[in-house]
Amino acid sequence: MDSFSSKIKEELSKLNNLSDKKIVKAELKGYLITNSSNKFITENQYNINRFAKLLNNCGENDYKIEMQGKNFCITIKRNINMDSQEMTEEENRALVRGAFMSSGSITNPSNVYHLEVVFDKETEAEYIREVLSKSDIEAKLLKREKNSILYIKDGENISKFLAFIGANKSVLDFEDERVIREMRNKINRLVNCETANLNKTISTSVRQIEDIKLIKAKNKFDKLKEKEQELANVRLANPNASLQELGQLLEKSISKSGVNHRLAAIKKLADELRNNQ
């Protein structure tokens, strides 16, 4: 399991709310609706401990916990019937919390935003999706082999989901990672933009220098006006300079548009010389 998921489930397993029987039953129901069998497997010890506490609190003692490799396995020896009556908002929070604890996971937000909860039955997944929708948390469903997956790929909605199920510390951790990721992405975009602009400047400069060298090679440099000759020499001496910088390097500074105008005249002469070859 992703370490970020483990930290969330550890936090949730320590919630001190087991004295409220309705909340306990709702959270237990969340565990049960994800899995149509009576066997639950997890590598998270906090998760299995929470599940056992919920069962004990509801008077359900007929279960067995054992190890299967590195995983904890809890087997309930009889079917548990849960009430289908309408729930309060706090009970709905507990229901979703139980479903996430049972079969949910979330990737580390420094890499990608992805939260999912796996259900055996599509009807149960849809029910949880509707519960979340009523609290303005957008989740989607997809089929994966025999399972139905409720998933969220939006950072803001994942943050709201974590707050909804009571993982308040994890919300702060998630937001910290989210801010760092957004800043990193912004910096990368700026660097990419700067690189693209630099490449454009260099390729444009190369073409301008080729034009100037051609004109000189054809002994037609004197065909240019004095101001155009000055700019041509400045360009040869400063191949990496931007148009604005070229304008400032002239004896009498000119604007970027002024530089463009003189370069256009240089290009026109070079093109004429090429066409006459």
N, C-alpha and C positions, 0 to 999 in steps of 0.2 A: 504493500500500500504506500502511496505517496506520503512522505513525511508530513506534508502540510495537512493532509487528511487525518493522519494519526494525531496531530496536535489538536485539531478541531474536536475529534471524538474524545480525546482525553479531557478537554475542557467540558464538553457536554456531559460526560460520564460523572463529573463531579458536581453537577448542578444539585443544589440542596432543595429539592421540591418534591420529595417522595412522600411527604406527609399528606399531600392532597390526592385523595383516591381517584378523583376524576381525571386529574392530570396523569397519574400513573397509568390508568387504564387506557387513556388516549395514546400515550407514548408506546405502551405495549402493543396496542393495535397497529401502530405505525410499523413496528417490527414485523408483525405477523402478516400484514397485507402485501409485503414485498415478496413473500415466499409462500407458495402453496403447499410446500412440504413441511414436515415438522423438524427439519434439521437445518441449523444455521452454522455457517463456518466463517471464521474471521481470524486474521493474524493479530488483531488488536485486543490485548488483554483488558483494556479499559472498557471496550465495547462489550465483551462477553460478561464482564462483571456487572455492567449496567443492566444488561438483559436479565441476568439472574436476579438482581435486586427487584426489578419490575415484576418478574414472575412470583418471587417470594411475597412481595407486597400485596399481590392480588390473590394470595393463597394458593398459587400454583406451584406445588413442590415436586410434582412428578416429572422430573427432567434429569438429564445426565450430562455432565461436562467431561470431555476427554480431549486428548491431543491427537491430531492427525498430522504427522510431520511437524512443521513449525506452526500449524494452525490450531486454533481452539475450535472445538465443535460442541455445540449444545443441541441435544436431542430432546424434544418434548414428546412424552410418551402417550399423550392423548390430545385430541383436538380441543382447542379452546374457543368457545363461542363468545364473540364480542358484541356488545350492544350496537345497533345501527342507528341510534337516535341522533338527532341533530346536536352538533357540538358548539360550544362557545369559542370565541377567538383564541383563548388560552389553550383550550383543548385541541384546537386545530394546529396551533404552534407545536404542541407536544406530539400530535400525530405525525406531522412532517418531520419533526426531530427524530422520532423513532424510525421512520422510513429511511432517513439519511444515515442514521447510526447502523441500521441493518444492512443496507446495500448501496450506500452512497459513497462517492469519492470526489475529490477536487484536486486538480493539478496545481503545482506551485505557480502562483500568478506571475512570477518573474519570467516564466517561459510562455505560458498561454493561458487564456481564460477558459476553463472548462470544468463544469460541475455536472455530475450525472447521478441518477438513482435508478437502479435496475429493478424491474418488476416482472413477476411471472405472468401477470395478467394485465392486458391493456386497460381494462375497466378501472383497475386500481390506480394505474399511472395517470389516467385521465382525471380521476377523482382528486388526486393530489395536485395536478396541474390547475384544476378549477379552484381549489383552496388557495393556492398561491396567487392566482389571477385576481381573486377578491381583495388581496392585499397589494395589488399593483406590482406583482412580481411576475415577469414574463418568462415562461418556460415552454419548451417544445417537446414533442414526442417523436420517436422513431422506432422502427422494428429492427431488432438485431437477432437473427436466428430465431429462437423460441421466446425471446424476451422483448419487453417493451421498455424503452429507455426514456426517462424524463431528463432533459438536459438544458443547461444554460451556458451560453458562450459570451455573454455580455458582462463586463466587469461590474457595472453598477447593479445589475440584477443579482449577481452572485453575492455582492456585499449586502444587499437587502435580504437575500435568502438567509445568510448567516445571522443577521440581526433578528430575523423572524424566528429562527429556531433557538435563539438565546445564546449564540456563540459570540458574546460581545467582545471578548479579548481578541478572538480570531478575526473579527471585523476590523479592528485596529491594525492587526498584523497584515491582513489582506490589503487594506488601504495603503499601508506603508509600502508594500511591494508594488502595488498598483501605481503609486506616484513615481517610484524609482523607475519602473518600466516605461511609463509615459514620458518621463524626462529623457530616458535613454533613447527611446524612439524618436523624440523630437530632435535630439542632438544628431542622431543618425540621418534624419531627413535634412537637417541643415548642412551637415557635412557632405551628403550626397549632392545637395543643391550647389554648394560651393565648388565641389569637384566638377560638376557638370558645367558650371559657369567658367571655371578655370580652363577646362578642356576646350570650351567654345572659344575663349579668348586666345588660347594657344593656336588652335586650328585657323582662326581668322588671321592671326598675326603671321602664321606661316605663309598663307596665301598673299598677304600684303607684301611680305619680304620677297616672295618669288616674283611678284609684279615689278618691284623696284629693281631687283637684280637683273631682270630681263631688260628693262628700260636702259639700265647702265650698260649691259652687255651689247645692246644694239646702238650704243652711243647716241641715245635720244634723250638723255637726262635734261639737256638744255631746252627740250620742248616743254618741260614743266615750268610753271610759274615759280618765282623765287620762293614764295611761301609754301608751295607744294614740295619744292626741293628740300626746304628746311625740315618739313614734316617727314619726308622720306628718309632723310639722314638720321633724324631722331628715332624713327621706327627701327632702322637697322641697328642702331646703338642700344635700343631697349626692346628686344623681341618679346619680353613677357609683360610689358606695360599695357594697361587697359587704355581704351580710347580717352577716358577722362584724364588719366595720368599723362598720356601723350600731349594733350592740350596744355597741361600745366608745365611740361618740360620745354615748351617753345619759348623763344626769347620774349614774345608777347603772348601771354596765355590766351587760349580760346576755349570755347565750350565744346562739349562732346559732339554736338551737331556740326560745329565748324570743322572739327577733325574729320567727321564723316564726309563732309562736302569735299575736302581736299583729297581724301583717300579715294573718293569716287572718281575724281579727275585722273588720279594716278592709275586706277584700275581701267578706266576708259582707254588711256594711251596704251597700256600693256595689252589689252584685248585687241586693239587695232594692230599692234605689232605681231601678235600671234596669228591673226587672220591673214596677214600679208606675207606670212612665211611660205 
